[in-house]
Amino acid sequence: MELEKRLGRPVNAHFGLRHPLGKVLELCFDLRLPLLSALLYKNTEGKRQGAGEGFYTLACEYKPQYRDMTPFDAWKQELALIRACKDWTPLRNYLDKF
């Protein structure tokens, strides 16, 4: 795993991330930004498999149009929105408060 290489120690990717990633998704939605938690994805044998179940479930809650899409297609759509977003100022301004 790339994060393990960078940190030089084992990392359990499923340990304690569900709640914080949900908060990131919610914050991005509230700020009318793409859902940044889509940047995390399952990687099996070097191939991207899409976002996890948690992302798709929450994304469908906030963006009901994703219910008509497969989890993979919803994830790819959100990645496209992230790439296309040119102004992340609302997120920076929010985080600067802390």
Buried (B, 14 or more C-beta within 10 A) or exposed (E): EEEEEEEEEEEEEEEEBBEEBBEBBBBBBEBEBBBBBBBBBBEEEEEEEBBBEBBBEBBBBEBEEBEEBEBBEBBBBBBEBBEEEEEBEBBEEBEEEE
